[in-house]
């Protein structure tokens, strides 16, 4: 089986597992919602203030959500030791990681797309005119989040205290993504909107670097 | 093994560097005596970087060869690098308070050094949470590689904020007293010496630990 087909099969399996229970997506959406509400107490959320602080808060909420949500990516496999079964399959071991990465990317993007209008309404930010640009920033930022998050989820699954460990590993490494996505989002929401090519390129570089790194270490990470 | 003469040599180098930094180098005109801390501040940062590069090398070499000695190099270098960056983060504010009037500012270099320190503290925390040596070596090598790849991204992303840090003046056309440059180089040589001795000691400790574990396992097997 080729790498692409195997990845597709793993991706389909991940999606099927999630959409049968939908517990992960539902819980994460509620979590981000709570964070968005709580953030409103930390500053005076008028329209101008929201434009300045809103994007940072939004991305911080997504990062927290990611660091909690991605735990289950490899933990789920541990309960019935299904990862061993996946390893036995005659496929490139990287496709397991890639499939999970793609699934996590879609889950996170879905959560973000659900919560973006809620955020826009609550914080009085008009997003409809710049929706396309916002989606571009969201996509690039989320690729980086999903790529590093999935690898670290595999790392943390092998350690004790993994619930606490994953955010500890993930958040400092994602600091560049937080900065770049926040700055790009602030630019898009500015009046008039400007899409910062510098930050978009930076996000793309981050994604390429860590996708490549994941591809290089993937086979080692999944061996027994 | 660490020979006594090499330890003595490093000690003498450190004594000479201290003499150079505290007495021989001229007092800086505007900042006064407190500027002298800068010789150890900057050289510690440089040696810290060298240690983190060794973590990168050790991590890659471990994944390729599966020889635990590379993991010992990684952990030794990470600990020494964190120690050096602790020195950087402590001496920086001591210098900043009289010169800038504040202990800390979220300027580019300060923020990135702090983040770098946090990254490798996370690396050390990860190591304490995995017990089995091969597994620990594997997951920390993966995280070590990711953390090192993150260093340039952290620097670039934070760089685009306004910087308050004094720009490097070495090689900036004759304004600097040449003695200052020599003392800085001497200090760097001394901290590199300290770094080498500490890493070798820590490496030996790790090797001895592995040996003790081996004996213990053999004894347990024979006792049965």
Contacts between the chains, C-beta under 8 A, distances in Angstrom:
chain1	res1	chain2	res2	distance
A	148	B	146	6.7
A	151	B	142	6.8
A	151	B	146	7.0
A	152	B	143	7.2
A	152	B	146	7.7
A	155	B	126	7.2
A	155	B	139	4.5
A	155	B	142	5.8
A	155	B	143	5.7
A	158	B	130	6.1
A	158	B	135	5.7
A	158	B	139	5.4
A	159	B	126	6.4
A	159	B	129	4.0
A	159	B	130	4.7
A	159	B	139	6.9
A	160	B	129	4.6
A	160	B	130	7.5
A	160	B	131	7.9
A	161	B	129	5.5
A	162	B	129	8.0
A	165	B	125	7.3
A	165	B	126	6.6
A	165	B	129	6.0
A	168	B	122	5.2
A	168	B	125	6.2
A	168	B	126	7.8
A	169	B	122	5.5
A	169	B	126	6.3
A	169	B	143	6.1
A	172	B	115	6.0
A	172	B	118	4.8
A	172	B	119	4.8
A	172	B	122	5.9
A	172	B	150	7.8
A	173	B	119	6.8
A	173	B	146	6.0
A	173	B	147	6.6
A	173	B	150	4.9
A	175	B	115	5.6
A	175	B	154	6.1
A	175	B	157	7.3
A	176	B	150	7.0
A	176	B	153	4.3
A	176	B	154	5.6
A	176	B	156	7.4
A	176	B	157	3.9
A	176	B	158	7.9
A	179	B	157	4.5
A	179	B	158	6.8
A	180	B	157	5.7
A	183	B	160	7.8
A	198	B	160	7.4
A	202	B	153	7.9
A	202	B	156	6.9
A	202	B	157	6.5
A	205	B	153	7.4
A	206	B	153	5.8
A	209	B	149	5.7
A	209	B	153	6.9
A	210	B	146	7.0
A	210	B	149	7.1
A	213	B	145	6.3
A	213	B	146	6.1
A	213	B	149	5.7
A	217	B	63	6.6
A	217	B	142	5.0
A	217	B	145	6.4
A	220	B	63	5.3
A	220	B	138	6.4
A	220	B	141	8.0
A	220	B	142	7.1
A	221	B	138	7.5
A	221	B	139	7.8
A	221	B	142	5.8
